[in-house]
């Protein structure tokens, strides 16, 4: 089985995440895509991230109805900084007979050499690099491995950061996130501006 591993903070998960994951799944022929929300992302220490259980709940509601999509709380359960190499090592133990494909954005691929144990990562999974507006393939020239797949994905123009800001400002997020995620955000009052004292 060909399994895609799609990591991120998913703070919150939005329709862009789902569209891109489905696009890659179809193009590469993946049987499953596993969304893996990070506990503490190594490159985003200053980000205001909602509690892990909220992100898991939102992701689970977002992928509901797509039999090819799953959510793993592997990094949340492990805690601490979420290094991709540790996650893939565990995934390899869980799926010893399956082919793993690590889905990364072009912007992350440019920085891939700064990741923890990049050579080991390449031995654990095949890289699927998803195109990103404003980041040219040539920028990651020396990172390119023979078995890396560069996958052109639609330019969606939705960002979690913008969604958080819209919620904070009391603006609509309809059609940016799945309805279940929108309702969850409002029900649990996530991303709201703290009350003035």
Steps between C-alpha positions, in 0.01 A plus 500: 500500500617853420450727802542877501612669823380861523633682806432851623358705783150507342418805711226479376464246217340662194364412158839568339655216701226261385506607134879465479503163679231362269683636195829334603323176596344475155808608306746269681252216545503494880259264672508701823602844619572525872481852646745536790455814713820603677533539875769772489615582145881548487484810278201679657583558868332841514172392343187521713376144460174380654513190718573174323165338581320783317713456188445123505122545535490755218708278271288194570183691417667649189597163348177323593335355194821441302593132535855574380573753777606421857633698797786384724573643844847342499689828549249629756533182708880512477505866609795737479639635175357314201791386284400341170774236521358368832148487358610316187703253706184413696288493184749259341457268802121526472492444123807282424369368169359824361654780297511833687484835323583813700297794369680833543446849361757650265585762765588223749697311238727801449588474872516119502877492556443674838263228625609239754659199318393583142690201357320262734165654400580425136567139595166467678264661247487637150460877486198653327566871462188708450539820299451829684429844352811717506745211549671382182618141458847639415531643854526146633741382231759325716229341716354307209542126530454262210190345655339827615159562343414864428121518495325806358204583722229765458569846644227526763583826675371393844729524803438395861657828617238701304217287638619562857514872431150504348358323806679743729352792305151349499497438122347205319708187431224327304628314192858516634463205737261203501171586670574259786830680568329841486239386755770349723700825502194702601374244752836489680574871449838434341719777359293770671660823612542493879256735679636844588560560871 
